[in-house]
Amino acid sequence: MFEPLDQGQIRLLHIQPGAGLEITCDLQVVTLTSLAQKYEALSYSWGSQDLEFGVILSGEPYPVTSNLYVALKHLRRVDGQARTIWIDAICINQKDPQERTSQVNMMADIYRNAGLVIVWLGEEITIDGISTERAAFALLRQIQKVFDVHGLVDLDFQLTGPHGDPCPGYGLPRTQSADWVRLSRVFSKPYFERIWIIQEVVNAKKAILACGTARIDWEIVRNLARSVQKGGCLGNLEYNGSAPGISSVNVMTDLKEEEGIDLISLLVKTSGYKATKEVDRVFALINLASNAEHVGVQIDYSLENEPFKVWETLALHNLTVHRNLLCLSNAGTRSSLKNSQSWVANYEDFGGACLALHGKEHFRASRDMKGPIVVSDDKRVLTIEGYIVDSIAIVAPEVAQSIPKAIRLQTGPLVWLTREEDQERAVWMTGSLLNCLEPAKSAFKYEEGLTRDRELARTMCCDLLMTGERANIDRAHQVHQWAIKTMQTYVLQPLPEDPEEMKALRQEMESTKPVGVKMEEITNPIASFGSGRSVCATVRGDLGQVPFGTHPGDLVCILKGGIVPFLLREDGDCYQLVGECFINGIMYGEALDRQHLIEQKFHIR
């Protein structure tokens, strides 16, 4: 069935026309360079690894997963010619590690040469006789018509409209419409969590989104994602929690439009994406990296059961050869592998957005200082130069992010949050906001002209917007104060039972809302940078944001070559890396101007 492949060869799958349950396919060995745009390629989520279904492949039974079986059933033609397509699970001999290594190295070219990449989301879901995906795609086309007339406008549902009118002025559904729920569910599909989709879509010349028999051009999907990137909402639901696929599409668009992104930055951007094999978190990105030839790691499936060797080699190469400390920003006591060095990252989703990556154009904690980076012969201890500039005095309690279950459901009623679920979310937001007030009382140092409240507002968003720009302190303060007032009004005291009193309360709160301020411009970075972090106060009196698991007494350090400060914890005669942090007053190199700083070597294990 799988005849050997020579260098430069691939297999193509011919799905024979037909109907019914039995699917018949044939394999053909071809030379990739002779096939420009003469075949299609499938981008999909493997889903369950159980091989529950079967097809006839070159005359023999061949097991496939349920998701792939459904995709093949929808892709085959009823009559006429066979459909020619490349699908990794069938066209690569999965039992041959050497072939997998060779073919994965060719995948960028395979998707780049395809005439069409089909992004398969799975089967359609029908509720009350309406296909969720068809209705969502219809709304996407309606939104595209708005873009065709007005340009790629920001669909901010608080302020938009060409003349300041609400978003329905564009002719789009009201924010409470079930169509927005349907759209959010499309962008909550498991497909968008898969690491391999990054390479597959970025390299596509043309792509379509497919779900069952529903289809839509990828450009329309991309335009919607770009539009809500700043506004932050689908209807009245924040896309970060309700539709994580929006963020995924934006990552792919960034990579397609940008040039020169190194592998470590790619790994940070995609932390939290899922892969069947842990090593694929790296292997799926190597061929997208600008420094693919100089990362110290090669695609090699003989290591598929030893992922730590890949992470360790990657860290060693970037630290000792490139002297790049960005890899430390995703390492630390919470994110490192069990029983491993705290300075080795495996780029799991440990919480908040990476400060060093988002703030690379602004933060300069160590200015332009560089120093030697040495690793012990047994590869256990990293030695790096720097300074202790502060220590942690108090840390706010950890508040795990709570995403109401209704947002996660794919098949439930098309309704917004119930009153109880909305209350659950509000309680979480209240906890996050009010938890920061106690540590703030311990802070006594503020930038000239700022008050404690304004310094806290800056700390909550880490002085950054999601676009990488520095935050406007006046806007951040207005939003933060209004959010606290809202939580105190709606959560911390009984609500009026009389409808008229409740209406009057809502009107009063609406009248105090900051004018001319896009709330999501501030609330999105607060949610992104605050997730997985707690507000703290330092011994020197500064406010900051530190990773979950930080203890009072942890040391705030400037490491030579670091864009941001790091927390270290004493561990015998060495230190452990706790993680990167945001501390007011030292993010832009100010700490290096202090007198009596003592340079030292940190031995980190």
C-alpha positions as CSV (number, residue, x, y, z in Angstrom):
1,M,0.0,0.0,0.0
2,F,2.8,2.5,0.9
3,E,5.5,2.1,-1.6
4,P,8.8,3.9,-0.6
5,L,9.2,7.5,-1.5
6,D,12.3,9.0,-3.1
7,Q,13.5,12.5,-2.2
8,G,11.0,15.2,-3.4
9,Q,8.1,12.7,-3.8
10,I,4.8,12.7,-2.0
11,R,1.6,10.6,-2.3
12,L,-1.7,12.1,-3.4
13,L,-5.1,10.6,-2.5
14,H,-7.7,10.2,-5.2
15,I,-11.2,10.0,-3.6
16,Q,-13.4,8.1,-6.0
17,P,-16.9,9.4,-6.7
18,G,-19.8,7.7,-5.1
19,A,-22.5,7.7,-2.5
20,G,-23.3,5.6,0.5
21,L,-21.2,4.6,3.5
22,E,-18.3,2.9,1.7
23,I,-15.6,5.4,0.6
24,T,-13.0,4.2,-2.0
25,C,-9.6,5.9,-2.5
26,D,-6.4,5.3,-4.3
27,L,-2.8,6.5,-3.7
28,Q,-0.5,7.9,-6.3
29,V,3.2,8.6,-5.9
30,V,4.2,11.9,-7.6
31,T,7.0,14.5,-7.6
32,L,5.9,17.6,-5.8
33,T,7.7,20.1,-8.0
34,S,5.7,18.9,-11.1
35,L,2.3,19.5,-9.4
36,A,1.8,23.2,-8.9
37,Q,-1.9,23.8,-8.0
38,K,-3.0,20.5,-9.5
39,Y,-4.3,19.2,-6.2
40,E,-6.0,20.3,-3.0
41,A,-4.8,19.9,0.6
42,L,-6.9,19.3,3.7
43,S,-6.3,21.2,7.0
44,Y,-8.3,19.6,9.8
45,S,-8.2,18.5,13.4
46,W,-7.5,14.8,14.0
47,G,-9.9,14.8,16.9
48,S,-10.3,11.5,18.7
49,Q,-7.4,9.1,17.9
50,D,-9.7,6.2,17.9
51,L,-9.7,4.6,14.4
52,E,-13.5,3.9,14.5
53,F,-14.2,4.0,10.8
54,G,-12.6,2.6,7.7
55,V,-12.2,3.3,4.0
56,I,-11.1,1.2,1.0
57,L,-7.5,2.4,0.2
58,S,-5.9,0.9,-2.9
59,G,-8.2,-2.1,-2.6
60,E,-7.5,-2.7,1.1
61,P,-9.4,-1.7,4.3
62,Y,-7.7,1.3,6.0
63,P,-8.8,2.7,9.4
64,V,-9.4,6.4,9.9
65,T,-10.7,8.7,12.7
66,S,-14.4,9.7,12.7
67,N,-13.6,13.3,11.8
68,L,-11.6,12.3,8.8
69,Y,-14.2,9.9,7.7
70,V,-16.9,12.6,7.8
71,A,-14.6,14.9,5.9
72,L,-13.9,12.4,3.1
73,K,-17.7,11.7,2.8
74,H,-18.4,15.4,2.2
75,L,-15.3,15.9,0.0
76,R,-16.0,13.1,-2.5
77,R,-18.0,13.9,-5.6
78,V,-21.3,12.0,-6.3
79,D,-20.2,11.3,-9.9
80,G,-17.6,12.4,-12.5
81,Q,-13.9,12.6,-11.7
82,A,-12.1,11.6,-8.6
83,R,-11.1,14.4,-6.2
84,T,-7.3,14.7,-5.8
85,I,-6.2,15.8,-2.4
86,W,-3.3,15.6,0.1
87,I,-4.2,14.4,3.6
88,D,-1.4,13.8,6.1
89,A,-3.0,10.9,8.0
90,I,-3.3,8.9,4.7
91,C,-0.6,10.2,2.4
92,I,2.1,9.8,5.0
93,N,3.0,6.3,6.3
94,Q,2.4,7.1,10.0
95,K,4.2,3.9,11.1
96,D,7.5,5.0,9.5
97,P,9.3,7.6,11.7
98,Q,11.9,8.3,9.0
99,E,9.2,8.9,6.3
100,R,7.2,11.1,8.7
101,T,10.4,13.2,9.4
102,S,11.0,13.6,5.7
103,Q,7.4,14.4,4.7
104,V,6.9,16.9,7.6
105,N,9.9,18.8,6.4
106,M,8.1,19.1,3.0
107,M,4.7,20.2,4.4
108,A,5.2,23.9,3.9
109,D,5.8,23.3,0.2
110,I,2.9,20.8,0.0
111,Y,0.4,23.4,1.3
112,R,2.1,26.2,-0.7
113,N,1.8,24.3,-4.0
114,A,-1.8,23.3,-3.4
115,G,-4.4,25.0,-5.6
116,L,-6.8,25.1,-2.6
117,V,-6.5,24.4,1.1
118,I,-9.8,23.2,2.6
119,V,-10.1,24.2,6.3
120,W,-12.4,21.5,7.7
121,L,-14.2,22.3,10.9
122,G,-16.3,19.1,11.1
123,E,-20.0,18.3,10.6
124,E,-22.7,20.9,10.7
125,I,-24.7,21.3,13.9
126,T,-28.5,21.9,13.5
127,I,-30.6,23.4,16.2
128,D,-34.3,24.1,15.8
129,G,-34.0,23.2,12.1
130,I,-31.3,25.8,11.5
131,S,-27.6,25.0,10.6
132,T,-25.4,26.9,13.1
133,E,-22.6,27.1,10.6
134,R,-24.7,28.1,7.6
135,A,-26.3,30.9,9.6
136,A,-22.9,32.0,10.9
137,F,-21.4,32.0,7.4
138,A,-24.4,34.1,6.2
139,L,-23.6,36.7,8.9
140,L,-20.0,36.7,7.9
141,R,-21.0,37.5,4.3
142,Q,-23.3,40.3,5.6
143,I,-20.4,41.7,7.6
144,Q,-18.2,41.6,4.5
145,K,-20.7,43.7,2.7
146,V,-20.2,46.3,5.4
147,F,-16.5,46.1,4.9
148,D,-16.9,46.5,1.1
149,V,-18.8,49.8,1.6
150,H,-17.1,51.3,4.7
151,G,-13.7,49.6,4.7
152,L,-12.4,47.4,7.4
153,V,-14.2,49.2,10.2
154,D,-13.8,48.3,13.9
155,L,-16.9,46.5,14.9
156,D,-17.0,48.0,18.4
157,F,-20.6,47.5,19.5
158,Q,-20.4,50.4,22.0
159,L,-19.4,53.1,19.6
160,T,-19.6,52.0,16.0
161,G,-21.6,53.3,13.1
162,P,-20.4,55.7,10.4
163,H,-22.1,58.6,12.3
164,G,-21.8,57.4,15.9
165,D,-25.0,55.3,15.6
166,P,-25.0,51.8,17.2
167,C,-23.8,48.9,15.2
168,P,-27.3,48.0,13.9
169,G,-26.8,51.2,11.8
170,Y,-24.7,49.0,9.6
171,G,-27.7,46.7,9.0
172,L,-26.2,44.0,11.2
173,P,-28.2,42.0,13.7
174,R,-28.8,43.4,17.2
175,T,-26.2,42.4,19.7
176,Q,-28.6,39.9,21.5
177,S,-29.4,38.1,18.2
178,A,-28.8,34.3,18.2
179,D,-26.8,34.8,15.0
180,W,-23.9,36.2,17.1
181,V,-24.0,33.1,19.3
182,R,-23.9,30.9,16.2
183,L,-20.8,32.9,14.9
184,S,-19.1,32.6,18.3
185,R,-19.6,28.8,18.2
186,V,-18.0,28.5,14.8
187,F,-14.9,30.2,16.3
188,S,-15.0,27.8,19.3
189,K,-14.4,24.7,17.2
190,P,-11.5,22.4,18.2
191,Y,-9.8,23.0,14.9
192,F,-8.6,26.5,16.0
193,E,-6.7,25.0,18.9
194,R,-4.5,22.7,16.7
195,I,-0.8,23.7,16.2
196,W,-0.5,22.3,12.7
197,I,-3.1,24.6,11.3
198,I,-0.7,27.5,11.6
199,Q,1.7,26.3,9.0
200,E,-1.1,24.9,6.8
201,V,-3.1,28.1,6.5
202,V,-0.1,30.5,6.4
203,N,1.3,28.7,3.4
204,A,-2.0,28.5,1.5
205,K,-2.3,30.4,-1.7
206,K,-6.1,30.2,-1.4
207,A,-8.3,28.7,1.4
208,I,-11.9,28.1,2.2
209,L,-13.6,27.3,5.5
210,A,-15.8,24.2,5.3
211,C,-18.2,22.7,7.8
212,G,-20.5,19.9,6.4
213,T,-21.8,21.3,3.1
214,A,-21.3,25.0,4.2
215,R,-18.4,26.9,2.6
216,I,-17.0,30.4,2.9
217,D,-13.8,32.1,1.6
218,W,-11.0,32.4,4.2
219,E,-10.5,36.2,3.3
220,I,-13.9,36.9,4.8
221,V,-13.0,35.1,8.0
222,R,-9.7,36.9,8.1
223,N,-11.4,40.3,7.7
224,L,-13.8,39.7,10.5
225,A,-11.0,38.6,12.8
226,R,-9.0,41.8,12.0
227,S,-12.0,44.0,12.6
228,V,-12.8,42.7,16.1
229,Q,-9.2,42.6,17.1
230,K,-9.5,46.0,18.7
231,G,-13.2,46.2,19.4
232,G,-13.1,42.9,21.1
233,C,-16.8,41.7,20.7
234,L,-19.0,39.5,18.7
235,G,-22.4,41.0,19.4
236,N,-22.1,41.7,23.1
237,L,-19.8,38.7,23.9
238,E,-16.0,39.2,24.3
239,Y,-14.3,37.1,21.7
240,N,-11.3,36.2,23.9
241,G,-13.6,33.9,26.0
242,S,-16.4,33.1,23.6
243,A,-14.6,32.7,20.3
244,P,-10.9,31.9,20.7
245,G,-10.7,31.0,17.0
246,I,-10.6,34.8,16.3
247,S,-7.3,35.0,18.1
248,S,-6.1,32.0,16.2
249,V,-7.0,33.6,12.8
250,N,-5.2,36.8,13.8
251,V,-2.1,34.8,14.7
252,M,-2.1,33.2,11.2
253,T,-2.8,36.5,9.5
254,D,0.1,38.1,11.4
255,L,2.5,35.3,10.3
256,K,1.3,35.6,6.7
257,E,1.8,39.3,6.6
258,E,5.0,39.6,8.6
259,E,8.5,38.5,7.8
260,G,11.4,37.6,9.9
261,I,9.6,35.9,13.0
262,D,12.1,33.7,14.9
263,L,11.1,30.3,16.3
264,I,11.0,31.4,20.0
265,S,8.6,34.3,19.1
266,L,6.5,31.8,17.2
267,L,6.4,29.4,20.1
268,V,5.4,32.2,22.5
269,K,2.7,33.5,20.1
270,T,1.2,29.9,19.9
271,S,1.6,28.8,23.5
272,G,-1.4,26.8,24.4
273,Y,-2.1,25.3,21.0
274,K,-2.6,21.5,21.1
275,A,-0.7,18.8,19.4
276,T,-1.1,15.0,19.4
277,K,2.7,14.7,20.0
278,E,4.4,17.1,22.3
279,V,7.3,17.5,19.9
280,D,4.9,18.8,17.2
281,R,4.6,22.1,19.2
282,V,8.1,22.7,17.7
283,F,8.1,20.7,14.6
284,A,4.9,22.3,13.3
285,L,6.6,25.8,13.4
286,I,10.2,25.2,12.4
287,N,9.6,25.8,8.7
288,L,7.7,29.0,9.4
289,A,10.6,30.5,11.4
290,S,13.0,33.1,9.9
291,N,15.9,31.4,11.6
292,A,14.9,27.8,10.8
293,E,18.5,26.8,10.0
294,H,19.8,28.2,13.2
295,V,17.5,27.0,16.0
296,G,19.6,24.0,17.2
297,V,16.7,21.6,16.6
298,Q,15.7,19.6,13.5
299,I,12.5,17.7,12.8
300,D,13.3,14.2,14.0
301,Y,10.5,11.8,15.0
302,S,12.9,9.4,16.7
303,L,12.5,12.0,19.5
304,E,8.7,11.9,19.6
305,N,8.7,10.2,23.0
306,E,11.5,12.4,24.4
307,P,10.0,15.9,24.1
308,F,12.2,17.3,26.9
309,K,15.3,16.8,24.8
310,V,13.8,19.1,22.2
311,W,12.8,21.8,24.7
312,E,16.2,21.6,26.4
313,T,18.2,21.8,23.2
314,L,16.1,24.7,22.0
315,A,16.7,26.6,25.3
316,L,20.4,25.9,25.3
317,H,20.9,27.0,21.7
318,N,19.0,30.3,22.1
319,L,20.6,31.2,25.4
320,T,24.2,30.3,24.7
321,V,24.4,30.9,20.9
322,H,21.9,33.7,20.4
323,R,22.0,35.1,24.0
324,N,18.2,35.6,23.6
325,L,16.4,35.7,27.0
326,L,12.9,35.6,25.4
327,C,12.8,31.8,26.0
328,L,12.9,32.5,29.8
329,S,9.7,34.5,29.6
330,N,7.7,31.3,29.1
331,A,9.8,29.3,31.6
332,G,9.6,29.3,35.4
333,T,8.4,27.2,38.3
334,R,4.8,27.0,37.0
335,S,5.6,26.4,33.3
336,S,8.6,24.1,33.4
337,L,8.3,20.4,33.0
338,K,8.2,18.2,36.1
339,N,11.7,17.5,37.6
340,S,13.3,19.7,35.0
341,Q,15.3,22.9,35.1
342,S,13.2,25.9,35.8
343,W,14.8,27.8,32.9
344,V,13.6,25.3,30.3
345,A,10.2,26.2,28.8
346,N,7.8,23.9,27.0
347,Y,5.6,26.8,25.9
348,E,2.4,25.5,27.5
349,D,-0.4,27.9,28.1
350,F,0.5,29.0,31.6
351,G,-1.7,32.1,31.7
352,G,-1.1,35.7,30.8
353,A,0.2,37.0,27.5
354,C,4.0,37.3,27.2
355,L,5.2,40.7,28.5
356,A,8.6,40.4,26.7
357,L,7.0,39.7,23.3
358,H,4.1,42.3,23.5
359,G,6.4,44.9,25.1
360,K,9.5,44.4,22.9
361,E,9.2,47.8,21.3
362,H,9.0,49.6,24.7
363,F,10.3,47.7,27.7
364,R,14.1,47.9,28.2
365,A,14.6,46.7,31.8
366,S,18.3,45.9,31.2
367,R,18.7,48.6,28.5
368,D,21.4,47.4,26.1
369,M,23.4,45.4,28.6
370,K,24.7,42.0,27.6
371,G,26.6,39.5,29.6
372,P,28.0,36.0,29.3
373,I,25.5,33.1,29.6
374,V,27.0,29.8,30.7
375,V,25.5,26.3,31.2
376,S,27.1,23.7,33.4
377,D,28.5,20.5,31.8
378,D,25.6,18.4,33.0
379,K,23.2,21.0,31.5
380,R,21.4,21.5,34.8
381,V,22.6,25.0,35.9
382,L,22.3,28.2,33.9
383,T,24.6,31.1,35.0
384,I,23.8,34.6,34.0
385,E,24.8,38.0,35.3
386,G,22.5,40.7,36.7
387,Y,21.2,42.6,39.7
388,I,18.8,42.2,42.6
389,V,16.7,45.4,42.6
390,D,13.8,44.5,44.8
391,S,11.8,41.7,46.4
392,I,8.1,40.9,46.8
393,A,6.3,42.1,49.9
394,I,2.6,41.1,49.3
395,V,0.8,39.2,46.6
396,A,-2.9,39.2,45.9
397,P,-4.8,35.9,46.1
398,E,-4.9,33.9,42.8
399,V,-8.2,34.2,41.0
400,A,-8.5,31.5,38.3
401,Q,-10.3,32.7,35.2
402,S,-13.9,31.5,35.0
403,I,-15.5,31.1,31.6
404,P,-19.1,30.2,31.9
405,K,-20.0,26.8,30.6
406,A,-22.7,28.2,28.2
407,I,-19.9,29.8,26.2
408,R,-18.2,26.4,25.7
409,L,-21.3,24.5,24.7
410,Q,-21.7,23.7,21.0
411,T,-25.1,22.1,20.9
412,G,-27.1,23.8,23.6
413,P,-29.9,26.4,23.2
414,L,-28.9,29.6,21.3
415,V,-29.1,31.9,24.3
416,W,-26.8,34.2,26.1
417,L,-25.7,33.6,29.6
418,T,-28.4,32.7,32.2
419,R,-28.7,35.1,35.1
420,E,-26.8,32.6,37.3
421,E,-24.0,32.2,34.7
422,D,-23.8,36.0,34.2
423,Q,-23.5,36.3,38.0
424,E,-20.8,33.7,38.1
425,R,-18.8,35.7,35.5
426,A,-19.4,39.0,37.3
427,V,-18.3,37.5,40.6
428,W,-15.0,36.4,39.0
429,M,-14.5,39.9,37.5
430,T,-15.3,41.5,40.9
431,G,-12.8,39.2,42.6
432,S,-10.1,40.1,40.1
433,L,-10.7,43.8,40.4
434,L,-11.1,44.0,44.2
435,N,-8.3,41.5,45.0
436,C,-5.8,44.0,43.6
437,L,-6.9,46.8,46.0
438,E,-5.3,45.3,49.1
439,P,-1.8,45.0,47.7
440,A,-2.2,48.5,46.3
441,K,-2.5,49.8,49.9
442,S,1.1,48.6,50.5
443,A,2.5,50.5,47.5
444,F,3.8,54.0,48.3
445,K,5.9,54.9,45.2
446,Y,4.3,56.4,42.1
447,E,5.5,58.1,39.0
448,E,5.5,61.8,39.4
449,G,2.0,63.2,38.8
450,L,0.3,59.9,39.4
451,T,-1.9,58.7,42.3
452,R,-2.2,55.2,43.7
453,D,-5.4,54.6,41.7
454,R,-3.8,55.7,38.4
455,E,-0.7,53.6,39.1
456,L,-2.9,50.6,39.8
457,A,-4.8,51.1,36.5
458,R,-1.5,51.1,34.6
459,T,-0.4,48.0,36.5
460,M,-3.6,46.1,35.7
461,C,-2.9,46.3,31.9
462,C,0.9,46.2,32.4
463,D,1.2,49.6,30.6
464,L,0.4,47.9,27.3
465,L,-2.4,47.5,24.7
466,M,-2.9,44.3,22.8
467,T,-1.5,46.1,19.7
468,G,1.8,46.4,21.5
469,E,1.4,50.2,22.0
470,R,1.8,51.7,25.5
471,A,-1.5,52.3,27.3
472,N,-3.0,55.7,27.8
473,I,-3.0,56.1,31.6
474,D,-6.0,58.5,31.6
475,R,-8.2,56.0,29.7
476,A,-6.9,53.1,31.7
477,H,-7.8,54.9,34.9
478,Q,-11.3,55.9,33.7
479,V,-12.1,52.3,32.6
480,H,-10.7,50.8,35.8
481,Q,-12.6,53.1,38.1
482,W,-15.9,52.6,36.2
483,A,-15.4,48.8,36.2
484,I,-14.9,48.8,40.0
485,K,-18.0,51.0,40.4
486,T,-20.0,48.7,38.2
487,M,-19.0,45.6,40.1
488,Q,-19.7,47.3,43.5
489,T,-23.2,48.3,42.2
490,Y,-24.3,45.1,40.5
491,V,-22.5,42.4,42.5
492,L,-21.7,43.6,46.0
493,Q,-25.1,44.8,47.0
494,P,-28.7,43.5,46.4
495,L,-30.2,44.6,43.1
496,P,-33.6,46.4,43.2
497,E,-36.5,44.0,42.5
498,D,-38.7,46.8,41.1
499,P,-38.3,47.0,37.3
500,E,-38.5,50.7,37.3
501,E,-35.8,51.1,40.0
502,M,-33.6,48.6,38.2
503,K,-34.0,50.6,34.9
504,A,-33.1,53.8,36.8
505,L,-30.0,52.2,38.2
506,R,-28.9,51.0,34.8
507,Q,-29.5,54.5,33.3
508,E,-27.5,56.0,36.2
509,M,-24.6,53.6,35.6
510,E,-24.7,54.2,31.8
511,S,-24.5,58.0,32.4
512,T,-21.2,57.6,34.3
513,K,-19.6,55.5,31.6
514,P,-16.4,57.0,30.3
515,V,-17.2,59.1,27.2
516,G,-15.2,58.5,24.0
517,V,-13.3,55.6,25.5
518,K,-13.3,52.1,23.9
519,M,-13.7,49.9,26.9
520,E,-12.2,46.8,25.3
521,E,-9.1,48.8,24.5
522,I,-8.3,48.6,28.2
523,T,-10.3,45.6,29.4
524,N,-8.8,43.2,26.8
525,P,-5.2,43.8,28.0
526,I,-6.3,43.6,31.6
527,A,-7.8,40.2,30.9
528,S,-4.9,39.0,28.8
529,F,-2.0,40.2,30.9
530,G,-3.8,39.6,34.2
531,S,-4.7,36.0,33.4
532,G,-2.3,33.8,35.3
533,R,-0.9,36.7,37.2
534,S,-1.5,38.5,40.5
535,V,-1.1,42.1,41.5
536,C,1.7,42.6,44.0
537,A,3.5,45.3,46.0
538,T,7.3,45.2,46.4
539,V,9.4,46.0,49.5
540,R,10.5,49.2,47.8
541,G,6.8,50.2,47.4
542,D,6.2,49.6,43.7
543,L,3.1,47.9,42.3
544,G,3.5,45.0,39.9
545,Q,2.0,41.9,38.2
546,V,3.7,38.6,39.0
547,P,3.0,35.0,37.9
548,F,0.8,32.7,39.9
549,G,2.9,30.9,42.5
550,T,4.9,33.9,43.4
551,H,5.8,34.1,47.1
552,P,6.6,37.0,49.4
553,G,10.4,37.2,49.5
554,D,10.9,36.3,45.8
555,L,13.6,38.5,44.3
556,V,13.0,41.0,41.6
557,C,16.0,40.8,39.3
558,I,17.4,42.5,36.2
559,L,19.2,40.0,34.0
560,K,21.6,41.2,31.4
561,G,19.9,41.0,28.0
562,G,16.4,40.9,29.5
563,I,13.7,43.1,28.1
564,V,11.6,42.6,31.3
565,P,12.5,41.9,34.9
566,F,12.5,38.3,36.3
567,L,11.6,36.8,39.6
568,L,14.1,34.4,41.2
569,R,13.7,32.3,44.3
570,E,16.6,31.2,46.5
571,D,17.2,27.4,46.3
572,G,20.2,26.4,48.4
573,D,23.3,27.8,46.7
574,C,21.3,28.3,43.5
575,Y,18.1,30.0,42.4
576,Q,14.9,28.9,40.7
577,L,13.3,31.0,37.9
578,V,9.8,31.9,39.0
579,G,9.0,33.8,35.7
580,E,8.9,37.2,34.0
581,C,7.1,40.1,35.8
582,F,5.9,43.6,35.4
583,I,7.1,46.0,38.1
584,N,6.4,49.8,37.9
585,G,9.4,51.9,38.0
586,I,11.9,49.5,36.5
587,M,10.5,48.4,33.1
588,Y,12.4,51.1,31.1
589,G,15.8,50.7,32.7
590,E,15.3,53.0,35.7
591,A,16.6,50.5,38.2
592,L,20.1,50.7,36.6
593,D,20.4,54.3,37.6
594,R,20.2,53.4,41.3
595,Q,23.4,53.8,43.4
596,H,25.0,50.9,45.1
597,L,23.7,48.3,42.7
598,I,25.8,45.1,43.0
599,E,26.4,43.0,40.0
600,Q,26.3,39.3,40.6
601,K,26.2,35.9,38.9
602,F,22.9,34.0,39.3
603,H,23.2,30.2,39.2
604,I,19.7,29.0,38.1
605,R,18.6,25.4,38.1
